[in-house]
């Protein structure tokens, strides 16, 4: 693709930051990956610094309140406590935003407000809170509870967000005087209790932490549905999405903008990020071979599902065979799985079943396969179609994959005028281009 003629608007990029190895289940087995990567904070800091070298706008660290997989043969995707992890990263980076998930179901507002604002001050205004409720029964059991009914779960979420934001704003922005000559440390009249009590949670306050350079952390949201859309529309400045087509991404983004407008906000205040899982290589063959190595132990179990996606009965005994001409003639994309059209397209190119799977057709985000230009083209097409404000990039193996993206894809996006060459600001709000907020949003009742 060509350089944009009017490169005023730039895409915003986040990087998925997970378990210390990468987004692919067997990243831990790849050559050169640190043996103890799941608990190697030096490695995690190094990966964050590599992303910052590429001028990524933020890291996105999801969370799960339990064991999320059978760890017999590959690690959990989410392991260490995320706020402590980002505290380590905050001290060794200077510009990249730091966004993490924290449950509104199994936390209390004062604790969350205190931790996030402390990290926001520590990072000089780079924190973001991805606001989510928790539905998983195993996670609930870790707190000695049962899952909350959906309605109550979201009632609690709204109370949590509003009380946390009120606590963030309870220390007035100009309350900290710190005048050694006069002996006045702070203007106590501007540090006030909030005294909020909802049906599920409450807090008296105040929270005795001054504002950061961005005031307070930025709210993110992940997850769809009517409830999620309402949460995003009222509070979020960034939405972490999952979509497999330009049309669906554009529809999701437009729905989010309408939800923000309905809440009395400017639609431009909400930014939508689609996921992308690049499979990079100097050639397409090299990229496929890398994914074959990463998926060699999991592909056999995925064959039956690939068959469902294509309307065929497929056996793992045929992993190294392409689909027959007769199978290709009757194959149909399963309308119940948005990944199916891509799987069918790849199958028709003549690849073996194993190679079809290596194209990432069952991965949870689109997977551009091949040289850096292929990923850059994918991102440019979606961005220029108005489907996204940017992407959250899920790297297959952190140890070499972050540098490959930073040294391969980023320069192409920059040369095409799609991505900044330097950080324009210092805070996460600066990076997202969203307005200042301190305390509750005055536009929301």
Secondary structure, DSSP 8 states (H G I E B T S, - for coil): ----S-TTS--EEEEE--SSS-SSTTGGGSTT--TTGGG-HHHHHHHHHHHHHTT-SEEEE---SS--S-TTSS--S--S-HHHHHHHHHTT-SSSEEEEEEESSSS-HHHHHHHHHHHHHHTTS-EEEEEE----HHHHHTTT-----HHHHHHHHHHHHHHHHHHHTSB-TT-EEEETTTTEEE-GGGB----EE-SS-EE--------BTTBS-EEEEE--HHHHHHHHHHH-SEEE---SSHHHHHHHHHHHHHHHHHTTS-GGG-EEEEEE--EE-SSHHHHHHHHHHHHTTTHHHHHHHHHHHHTS---GGGTTSB--HHHHHH----TT-TTHHHHHHHHTTT-BHHHHHHTTTTSSSB--EESHHHHHHHHHHHHHTTS-SEEEE--S-HHHHHHHHHHHHHHHHHHTTSS-SS-S-SSHHHHHT-----SS-TT--
